[in-house]
């Protein structure tokens, strides 16, 4: 478990370094076995995170640690309960993903890596106040079987089979949002069709099973 928790700290610092989170706005978690997760604490800037700050939470919501869990604990728990394939959840507040969330505009699969990692477009969940059960339910509904979702007027949530994959998805979603915004300024963006998306997604799954990703 020690190495898994250290990985969360490394990922948190990378998110801060890349500008995908700001101050205490942003959180991440990993699944620990089938019945519990480790999540970042409430009110702690991710660049200052230490392994001892992480909070252990069972999937029913009970927790133990020196600090309270992130205010978005409900969001993380609902995703883990709904998706057995998800082993890491990252909530970011990156500029271009936030811009799309504020505009209420889904990010279509305009890049191959979006199709590969997300599995199609990044949809926008219906607005609900942060930290609420309603937000968590809306996010899970809009996420479906994909690996990323936008939270209206809020930010984005990215998931993965591993922490490394979830982190990579965050980077790809932010880049995809940026490219889509600029492409719209230049003209009409070409969006990959469903057959192309499914092909690219299958290719990525096969490739990633052969070469494990880590941070």
Secondary structure in CASP SS format (residue, H / E / C, confidence):
PFRMAT SS
TARGET T0000
AUTHOR 0000-0000-0000
METHOD secondary structure of the structure
MODEL  1
X C 1.00
X H 1.00
X H 1.00
X H 1.00
X H 1.00
X H 1.00
X H 1.00
X H 1.00
X H 1.00
X H 1.00
X H 1.00
X H 1.00
X H 1.00
X H 1.00
X H 1.00
X H 1.00
X H 1.00
X C 1.00
X C 1.00
X C 1.00
X C 1.00
X E 1.00
X C 1.00
X C 1.00
X E 1.00
X C 1.00
X E 1.00
X E 1.00
X E 1.00
X E 1.00
X E 1.00
X E 1.00
X C 1.00
X C 1.00
X C 1.00
X E 1.00
X E 1.00
X E 1.00
X E 1.00
X C 1.00
X E 1.00
X C 1.00
X C 1.00
X C 1.00
X C 1.00
X H 1.00
X H 1.00
X H 1.00
X C 1.00
X C 1.00
X H 1.00
X H 1.00
X H 1.00
X C 1.00
X E 1.00
X E 1.00
X E 1.00
X E 1.00
X C 1.00
X C 1.00
X C 1.00
X C 1.00
X E 1.00
X E 1.00
X C 1.00
X C 1.00
X C 1.00
X C 1.00
X E 1.00
X C 1.00
X C 1.00
X C 1.00
X H 1.00
X H 1.00
X H 1.00
X H 1.00
X H 1.00
X H 1.00
X H 1.00
X H 1.00
X H 1.00
X H 1.00
X C 1.00
X C 1.00
X C 1.00
X C 1.00
X C 1.00
X E 1.00
X E 1.00
X E 1.00
X E 1.00
X E 1.00
X C 1.00
X C 1.00
X H 1.00
X H 1.00
X H 1.00
X H 1.00
X H 1.00
X H 1.00
X H 1.00
X H 1.00
X H 1.00
X C 1.00
X C 1.00
X C 1.00
X E 1.00
X C 1.00
X C 1.00
X C 1.00
X C 1.00
X H 1.00
X H 1.00
X H 1.00
X H 1.00
X H 1.00
X H 1.00
X H 1.00
X C 1.00
X C 1.00
X C 1.00
X E 1.00
X E 1.00
X E 1.00
X E 1.00
X C 1.00
X C 1.00
X C 1.00
X C 1.00
X C 1.00
X C 1.00
X C 1.00
X H 1.00
X H 1.00
X H 1.00
X H 1.00
X H 1.00
X H 1.00
X H 1.00
X H 1.00
X H 1.00
X H 1.00
X H 1.00
X C 1.00
X C 1.00
X C 1.00
X C 1.00
X E 1.00
X E 1.00
X E 1.00
X E 1.00
X C 1.00
X C 1.00
X C 1.00
X E 1.00
X E 1.00
X E 1.00
X E 1.00
X E 1.00
X E 1.00
X C 1.00
X C 1.00
X H 1.00
X H 1.00
X H 1.00
X H 1.00
X H 1.00
X H 1.00
X H 1.00
X H 1.00
X H 1.00
X H 1.00
X H 1.00
X H 1.00
X H 1.00
X H 1.00
X H 1.00
X H 1.00
X H 1.00
X H 1.00
X H 1.00
X H 1.00
X H 1.00
X H 1.00
X H 1.00
X H 1.00
X C 1.00
X C 1.00
X C 1.00
X C 1.00
X C 1.00
X C 1.00
X C 1.00
X H 1.00
X H 1.00
X H 1.00
X H 1.00
X H 1.00
X H 1.00
X H 1.00
X H 1.00
X H 1.00
X H 1.00
X H 1.00
X H 1.00
X H 1.00
X H 1.00
X H 1.00
X H 1.00
X H 1.00
X C 1.00
X C 1.00
X C 1.00
X C 1.00
X C 1.00
END
